[in-house]
Amino acid sequence: MQLFVTSYPPLLLLLLLLVLLLAILLQLLGYLQRCQDPRKEPRAHGLKVYPLFGTLPHLVKNRYLFLEWLTGVLQRSPTHTISYKALGFGGGAITANPANIEHLLKTNFNNYPKGEATVSMVEDLLGGGIFNSNGDQ
């Protein structure tokens, strides 16, 4: 019985390692398949999305000149809008397109609830006005 107990943890560790390697391999294969899709044209604008880190490497690399860098990225985009994904931060979209801003803040305002986190972040800048509320609030 002693032999079985001492040999069990290395087998469990090996199994966990194999599962982890399989998960990483599947993630990498999915990423490569998305990149090699012949129907998808390569983007000449926007941010490259890395398999595990999303767009976080771009943000870290350009953290000291963030506004200038982001302005350049938005100017190079034909729609003046980019999407991003970052490990631990989720994802979203950044736009400098007046038509998109009008869509968000005027045309379809009720379709985009702000949420308590967003309201608290921009409350000092926007106050409790219409741009920082959800519908009738």
N, CA, C and O of each residue as an XYZ file, in Angstrom:
548
protein
N       0.819     -1.198      0.000
C       0.000      0.000      0.000
C       0.862      1.261      0.000
O       0.494      2.263     -0.614
N       1.980      1.219      0.670
C       2.878      2.371      0.736
C       3.407      2.727     -0.651
O       3.545      3.908     -0.971
N       3.700      1.738     -1.465
C       4.212      1.981     -2.808
C       3.178      2.709     -3.671
O       3.540      3.601     -4.438
N       1.898      2.342     -3.557
C       0.841      2.984     -4.331
C       0.678      4.454     -3.938
O       0.497      5.301     -4.813
N       0.738      4.766     -2.671
C       0.556      6.138     -2.188
C       1.702      7.024     -2.656
O       1.472      8.172     -3.035
N       2.918      6.521     -2.636
C       4.047      7.355     -3.050
C       4.113      7.523     -4.565
O       4.661      8.516     -5.042
N       3.568      6.578     -5.332
C       3.620      6.711     -6.785
C       2.410      7.468     -7.341
O       2.419      7.853     -8.510
N       1.389      7.684     -6.546
C       0.182      8.359     -7.018
C       0.395      9.844     -7.319
O      -0.030     10.284     -8.388
N       1.026     10.651     -6.449
C       1.185     12.082     -6.765
C       1.937     12.363     -8.065
O       1.526     13.272     -8.787
N       3.002     11.653     -8.412
C       3.630     11.932     -9.710
C       2.706     11.638    -10.895
O       2.749     12.341    -11.905
N       1.870     10.601    -10.775
C       0.926     10.312    -11.853
C      -0.119     11.419    -11.975
O      -0.493     11.805    -13.082
N      -0.582     11.921    -10.853
C      -1.546     13.017    -10.868
C      -0.918     14.277    -11.457
O      -1.546     14.992    -12.238
N       0.315     14.536    -11.076
C       1.028     15.691    -11.613
C       1.221     15.553    -13.125
O       1.063     16.524    -13.865
N       1.555     14.368    -13.570
C       1.716     14.120    -15.003
C       0.394     14.313    -15.744
O       0.369     14.899    -16.826
N      -0.698     13.826    -15.168
C      -2.007     13.993    -15.784
C      -2.387     15.473    -15.874
O      -2.887     15.916    -16.908
N      -2.158     16.233    -14.819
C      -2.453     17.668    -14.831
C      -1.600     18.396    -15.864
O      -2.082     19.297    -16.551
N      -0.347     18.009    -15.970
C       0.543     18.614    -16.957
C       0.064     18.321    -18.379
O       0.089     19.203    -19.238
N      -0.368     17.094    -18.626
C      -0.882     16.734    -19.950
C      -2.156     17.507    -20.289
O      -2.330     17.949    -21.424
N      -3.042     17.671    -19.313
C      -4.270     18.437    -19.540
C      -3.933     19.891    -19.841
O      -4.533     20.492    -20.733
N      -2.983     20.461    -19.112
C      -2.567     21.842    -19.346
C      -1.954     22.001    -20.737
O      -2.270     22.953    -21.451
N      -1.091     21.084    -21.118
C      -0.485     21.138    -22.449
C      -1.530     20.986    -23.552
O      -1.442     21.645    -24.588
N      -2.510     20.126    -23.332
C      -3.580     19.954    -24.311
C      -4.399     21.235    -24.451
O      -4.761     21.621    -25.563
N      -4.692     21.893    -23.335
C      -5.450     23.151    -23.381
C      -4.675     24.229    -24.135
O      -5.252     24.959    -24.941
N      -3.383     24.331    -23.879
C      -2.551     25.317    -24.578
C      -2.476     24.987    -26.066
O      -2.556     25.885    -26.905
N      -2.325     23.718    -26.395
C      -2.265     23.302    -27.794
C      -3.567     23.615    -28.528
O      -3.538     24.098    -29.660
N      -4.710     23.342    -27.891
C      -5.994     23.646    -28.521
C      -6.176     25.146    -28.727
O      -6.693     25.580    -29.757
N      -5.751     25.931    -27.746
C      -5.828     27.394    -27.872
C      -4.972     27.864    -29.054
O      -5.410     28.689    -29.855
N      -3.772     27.342    -29.152
C      -2.865     27.723    -30.232
C      -3.393     27.282    -31.594
O      -3.311     28.037    -32.563
N      -3.931     26.074    -31.677
C      -4.489     25.599    -32.942
C      -5.689     26.436    -33.373
O      -5.839     26.743    -34.556
N      -6.537     26.806    -32.427
C      -7.672     27.670    -32.751
C      -7.217     29.016    -33.265
O      -7.789     29.552    -34.214
N      -6.188     29.566    -32.641
C      -5.647     30.859    -33.077
C      -5.069     30.753    -34.485
O      -5.315     31.612    -35.332
N      -4.297     29.692    -34.727
C      -3.702     29.513    -36.054
C      -4.767     29.305    -37.125
O      -4.622     29.787    -38.248
N      -5.822     28.597    -36.786
C      -6.898     28.376    -37.745
C      -7.600     29.692    -38.078
O      -7.931     29.940    -39.237
N      -7.829     30.532    -37.076
C      -8.458     31.827    -37.337
C      -7.560     32.702    -38.207
O      -8.047     33.452    -39.052
N      -6.249     32.604    -37.998
C      -5.315     33.424    -38.785
C      -5.192     32.938    -40.220
O      -4.938     33.740    -41.119
N      -5.364     31.650    -40.452
C      -5.167     31.079    -41.780
C      -6.456     30.975    -42.584
O      -6.449     30.393    -43.669
N      -7.548     31.515    -42.091
C      -8.823     31.450    -42.794
C      -8.695     32.200    -44.119
O      -8.450     33.406    -44.109
N      -8.855     31.520    -45.266
C      -8.658     32.191    -46.556
C      -9.706     33.267    -46.836
O      -9.457     34.167    -47.638
N     -10.861     33.193    -46.196
C     -11.892     34.208    -46.423
C     -11.573     35.507    -45.702
O     -12.109     36.561    -46.043
N     -10.714     35.432    -44.722
C     -10.398     36.616    -43.928
C      -9.177     37.313    -44.515
O      -8.106     36.717    -44.634
N      -9.347     38.564    -44.874
C      -8.225     39.324    -45.406
C      -7.371     39.827    -44.252
O      -7.899     40.137    -43.184
N      -6.069     39.912    -44.448
C      -5.226     40.440    -43.382
C      -5.548     41.911    -43.128
O      -5.791     42.680    -44.059
N      -5.544     42.280    -41.863
C      -5.855     43.661    -41.505
C      -4.610     44.519    -41.616
O      -3.531     44.127    -41.173
N      -4.764     45.682    -42.205
C      -3.663     46.634    -42.282
C      -3.779     47.667    -41.171
O      -2.959     48.581    -41.083
N      -4.777     47.529    -40.335
C      -5.008     48.477    -39.253
C      -5.436     47.704    -38.009
O      -5.626     46.489    -38.060
N      -5.582     48.395    -36.925
C      -6.019     47.756    -35.694
C      -4.866     47.120    -34.947
O      -3.698     47.376    -35.242
N      -5.203     46.295    -33.986
C      -4.211     45.680    -33.122
C      -4.167     44.177    -33.350
O      -5.209     43.536    -33.490
N      -2.983     43.623    -33.388
C      -2.832     42.175    -33.490
C      -3.239     41.564    -32.154
O      -2.848     42.055    -31.096
N      -4.022     40.498    -32.206
C      -4.486     39.823    -30.997
C      -3.637     38.575    -30.794
O      -3.601     37.698    -31.657
N      -2.952     38.492    -29.654
C      -2.112     37.346    -29.330
C      -2.943     36.304    -28.597
O      -3.887     36.663    -27.893
N      -2.616     35.010    -28.746
C      -3.468     33.938    -28.233
C      -3.819     34.039    -26.747
O      -4.999     33.972    -26.402
N      -2.867     34.193    -25.885
C      -3.166     34.210    -24.453
C      -3.277     35.611    -23.884
O      -3.968     35.818    -22.886
N      -2.617     36.565    -24.491
C      -2.523     37.896    -23.906
C      -3.419     38.926    -24.569
O      -3.502     40.055    -24.086
N      -4.087     38.581    -25.650
C      -4.945     39.539    -26.338
C      -4.123     40.684    -26.900
O      -3.101     40.456    -27.547
N      -4.555     41.903    -26.663
C      -3.843     43.086    -27.148
C      -2.985     43.716    -26.058
O      -2.434     44.800    -26.251
N      -2.869     43.051    -24.923
C      -2.111     43.589    -23.792
C      -0.660     43.933    -24.135
O      -0.174     44.954    -23.649
N       0.068     43.141    -24.947
C       1.443     43.539    -25.283
C       1.535     44.907    -25.953
O       2.488     45.646    -25.706
N       0.559     45.260    -26.800
C       0.559     46.586    -27.427
C       0.402     47.677    -26.371
O       1.071     48.709    -26.427
N      -0.480     47.441    -25.416
C      -0.731     48.444    -24.380
C       0.490     48.644    -23.497
O       0.821     49.774    -23.136
N       1.158     47.555    -23.151
C       2.356     47.657    -22.306
C       3.480     48.351    -23.065
O       4.171     49.205    -22.510
N       3.661     47.990    -24.320
C       4.736     48.576    -25.127
C       4.562     50.088    -25.295
O       5.550     50.823    -25.316
N       3.335     50.551    -25.414
C       3.063     51.960    -25.695
C       2.509     52.714    -24.492
O       1.846     53.738    -24.659
N       2.765     52.231    -23.300
C       2.175     52.831    -22.101
C       2.658     54.253    -21.830
O       1.932     55.021    -21.199
N       3.839     54.630    -22.276
C       4.358     55.964    -21.974
C       3.849     57.024    -22.954
O       3.783     58.203    -22.606
N       3.496     56.625    -24.150
C       2.934     57.547    -25.144
C       1.558     57.044    -25.572
O       1.237     57.014    -26.760
N       0.759     56.655    -24.599
C      -0.495     55.958    -24.868
C      -1.440     56.770    -25.755
O      -1.942     56.244    -26.748
N      -1.694     58.026    -25.423
C      -2.659     58.817    -26.194
C      -2.199     59.050    -27.629
O      -2.999     58.954    -28.560
N      -0.915     59.355    -27.812
C      -0.396     59.559    -29.159
C      -0.468     58.270    -29.973
O      -0.860     58.281    -31.139
N      -0.085     57.165    -29.345
C      -0.118     55.871    -30.022
C      -1.550     55.495    -30.397
O      -1.807     55.087    -31.530
N      -2.487     55.630    -29.449
C      -3.877     55.262    -29.702
C      -4.499     56.151    -30.779
O      -5.275     55.674    -31.606
N      -4.164     57.427    -30.771
C      -4.650     58.332    -31.814
C      -4.171     57.876    -33.187
O      -4.940     57.893    -34.148
N      -2.915     57.471    -33.288
C      -2.383     56.968    -34.557
C      -3.075     55.697    -35.012
O      -3.369     55.539    -36.197
N      -3.341     54.783    -34.073
C      -4.029     53.532    -34.420
C      -5.430     53.836    -34.939
O      -5.860     53.258    -35.937
N      -6.142     54.737    -34.270
C      -7.500     55.091    -34.700
C      -7.494     55.807    -36.051
O      -8.399     55.598    -36.859
N      -6.500     56.640    -36.305
C      -6.418     57.338    -37.591
C      -6.145     56.370    -38.736
O      -6.633     56.576    -39.847
N      -5.371     55.314    -38.481
C      -5.063     54.333    -39.532
C      -6.240     53.404    -39.826
O      -6.288     52.785    -40.889
N      -7.178     53.304    -38.904
C      -8.338     52.448    -39.114
C      -9.330     53.142    -40.045
O      -9.659     54.306    -39.820
N      -9.815     52.457    -41.085
C     -10.745     53.108    -42.017
C     -12.043     53.561    -41.350
O     -12.661     54.526    -41.799
N     -12.457     52.883    -40.296
C     -13.691     53.253    -39.600
C     -13.426     54.109    -38.370
O     -14.364     54.535    -37.697
N     -12.159     54.362    -38.071
C     -11.752     55.094    -36.861
C     -12.270     54.409    -35.596
O     -12.556     55.066    -34.595
N     -12.386     53.086    -35.654
C     -12.844     52.277    -34.529
C     -12.005     51.016    -34.482
O     -11.739     50.404    -35.517
N     -11.585     50.623    -33.283
C     -10.841     49.373    -33.113
C     -11.451     48.597    -31.956
O     -12.111     49.170    -31.089
N     -11.227     47.301    -31.951
C     -11.630     46.474    -30.819
C     -10.370     45.963    -30.142
O      -9.309     45.871    -30.759
N     -10.501     45.632    -28.868
C      -9.345     45.141    -28.123
C      -9.766     44.014    -27.201
O     -10.928     43.907    -26.810
N      -8.804     43.181    -26.865
C      -8.971     42.112    -25.885
C      -7.716     42.095    -25.045
O      -6.604     42.112    -25.575
N      -7.889     42.063    -23.736
C      -6.732     42.052    -22.851
C      -6.967     41.062    -21.723
O      -8.056     41.003    -21.152
N      -5.956     40.299    -21.412
C      -6.026     39.298    -20.365
C      -6.400     39.955    -19.051
O      -5.703     40.861    -18.592
N      -7.480     39.518    -18.442
C      -7.911     40.053    -17.164
C      -8.743     41.313    -17.256
O      -9.296     41.757    -16.250
N      -8.848     41.904    -18.440
C      -9.614     43.140    -18.596
C     -10.818     42.959    -19.511
O     -11.559     43.914    -19.742
N     -11.027     41.771    -20.029
C     -12.125     41.577    -20.963
C     -11.795     42.179    -22.304
O     -10.687     42.004    -22.812
N     -12.723     42.871    -22.871
C     -12.495     43.499    -24.157
C     -13.458     44.640    -24.357
O     -14.264     44.954    -23.482
N     -13.369     45.249    -25.503
C     -14.249     46.368    -25.797
C     -13.901     46.988    -27.121
O     -13.196     46.402    -27.943
N     -14.408     48.180    -27.311
C     -14.157     48.915    -28.548
C     -13.804     50.349    -28.204
O     -14.287     50.909    -27.220
N     -12.952     50.930    -29.034
C     -12.566     52.332    -28.898
C     -12.883     52.984    -30.236
O     -12.511     52.465    -31.288
N     -13.566     54.117    -30.196
C     -13.947     54.772    -31.441
C     -13.670     56.264    -31.403
O     -13.732     56.905    -30.354
N     -13.364     56.792    -32.569
C     -13.240     58.231    -32.762
C     -14.135     58.648    -33.922
O     -13.942     59.712    -34.509
N     -15.107     57.814    -34.247
C     -16.013     58.044    -35.358
C     -17.265     58.757    -34.844
O     -17.984     58.194    -34.019
N     -17.547     59.978    -35.307
C     -18.720     60.708    -34.824
C     -20.039     59.964    -35.039
O     -20.949     60.083    -34.219
N     -20.155     59.206    -36.117
C     -21.390     58.448    -36.361
C     -21.588     57.371    -35.296
O     -22.714     57.125    -34.865
N     -20.500     56.730    -34.871
C     -20.605     55.725    -33.808
C     -20.981     56.366    -32.479
O     -21.785     55.818    -31.725
N     -20.401     57.523    -32.194
C     -20.720     58.228    -30.954
C     -22.189     58.638    -30.954
O     -22.872     58.500    -29.939
N     -22.676     59.141    -32.085
C     -24.094     59.519    -32.179
C     -24.989     58.302    -31.977
O     -26.023     58.392    -31.316
N     -24.595     57.165    -32.544
C     -25.363     55.934    -32.377
C     -25.439     55.536    -30.902
O     -26.502     55.151    -30.414
N     -24.323     55.629    -30.201
C     -24.282     55.247    -28.786
C     -25.041     56.218    -27.887
O     -25.775     55.795    -26.993
N     -24.867     57.507    -28.121
C     -25.385     58.501    -27.187
C     -26.725     59.115    -27.591
O     -27.357     59.789    -26.777
N     -27.169     58.896    -28.827
C     -28.412     59.531    -29.260
C     -29.378     58.532    -29.880
O     -30.462     58.298    -29.345
N     -28.990     57.946    -31.003
C     -29.902     57.115    -31.774
C     -30.376     55.884    -31.007
O     -31.577     55.620    -30.949
N     -29.459     55.137    -30.426
C     -29.800     53.898    -29.700
C     -29.304     53.946    -28.262
O     -28.735     52.971    -27.770
N     -29.512     55.050    -27.597
C     -29.008     55.259    -26.242
C     -29.463     54.160    -25.277
O     -28.667     53.683    -24.468
N     -30.732     53.755    -25.353
C     -31.272     52.769    -24.408
C     -30.717     51.367    -24.621
O     -30.850     50.520    -23.738
N     -30.102     51.101    -25.763
C     -29.530     49.778    -26.024
C     -28.159     49.581    -25.388
O     -27.616     48.477    -25.432
N     -27.592     50.626    -24.802
C     -26.246     50.556    -24.239
C     -26.258     50.988    -22.778
O     -25.888     52.121    -22.470
N     -26.681     50.095    -21.862
C     -26.669     50.461    -20.440
C     -25.237     50.651    -19.952
O     -24.327     49.943    -20.383
N     -25.048     51.594    -19.067
C     -23.706     51.952    -18.604
C     -23.202     51.021    -17.508
O     -22.037     50.623    -17.527
N     -24.044     50.674    -16.572
C     -23.593     49.845    -15.464
C     -22.962     50.693    -14.376
O     -22.462     51.788    -14.636
N     -22.988     50.187    -13.173
C     -22.501     50.940    -12.017
C     -21.006     51.229    -12.101
O     -20.565     52.307    -11.702
N     -20.225     50.288    -12.612
C     -18.771     50.494    -12.706
C     -18.443     51.641    -13.656
O     -17.603     52.483    -13.337
N     -19.087     51.685    -14.806
C     -18.830     52.754    -15.775
C     -19.284     54.101    -15.238
O     -18.579     55.100    -15.380
N     -20.456     54.131    -14.623
C     -20.983     55.385    -14.078
C     -20.034     55.947    -13.034
O     -19.759     57.147    -13.033
N     -19.531     55.098    -12.145
C     -18.636     55.592    -11.089
C     -17.290     56.061    -11.656
O     -16.681     56.978    -11.106
N     -16.817     55.441    -12.753
C     -15.534     55.841    -13.343
C     -15.590     57.226    -13.972
O     -14.639     57.998    -13.844
N     -16.673     57.549    -14.640
C     -16.737     58.820    -15.365
C     -17.615     59.864    -14.679
O     -17.909     60.908    -15.261
N     -18.031     59.588    -13.455
C     -18.908     60.526    -12.752
C     -18.229     61.865    -12.490
O     -18.876     62.908    -12.591
N     -16.944     61.860    -12.156
C     -16.242     63.124    -11.922
C     -16.175     63.970    -13.189
O     -16.245     65.197    -13.124
N     -16.040     63.323    -14.328
C     -15.943     64.042    -15.596
C     -17.312     64.486    -16.112
O     -17.491     65.640    -16.502
N     -18.282     63.557    -16.111
C     -19.579     63.835    -16.723
C     -20.683     64.181    -15.733
O     -21.748     64.653    -16.130
N     -20.435     63.948    -14.448
C     -21.473     64.208    -13.452
C     -22.608     63.211    -13.579
O     -22.403     62.082    -14.025
N     -23.800     63.624    -13.188
C     -24.963     62.736    -13.240
C     -25.874     63.066    -14.397
O     -27.069     62.776    -14.338
N     -25.346     63.665    -15.451
C     -26.145     64.097    -16.593
C     -26.566     62.959    -17.496
O     -26.435     61.783    -17.154
N     -27.072     63.334    -18.657
C     -27.648     62.337    -19.557
C     -26.617     61.378    -20.137
O     -26.960     60.245    -20.476
N     -25.366     61.802    -20.260
C     -24.352     60.920    -20.826
C     -23.875     59.874    -19.832
O     -23.164     58.942    -20.207
N     -24.251     60.016    -18.587
C     -23.801     59.097    -17.549
C     -24.993     58.483    -16.832
O     -24.950     58.282    -15.618
N     -26.051     58.184    -17.568
C     -27.240     57.590    -16.957
C     -27.745     56.462    -17.839
O     -27.354     56.328    -18.998
N     -28.617     55.662    -17.264
C     -29.243     54.565    -17.991
C     -30.718     54.889    -18.184
O     -31.521     54.698    -17.271
N     -31.069     55.368    -19.342
C     -32.475     55.645    -19.639
C     -33.070     56.705    -18.732
O     -32.660     57.865    -18.769
N     -34.055     56.298    -17.904
C     -34.791     57.239    -17.057
C     -34.090     57.569    -15.751
O     -34.619     58.368    -14.977
N     -32.953     57.010    -15.472
C     -32.263     57.264    -14.200
C     -31.873     58.704    -14.069
O     -31.283     59.094    -13.062
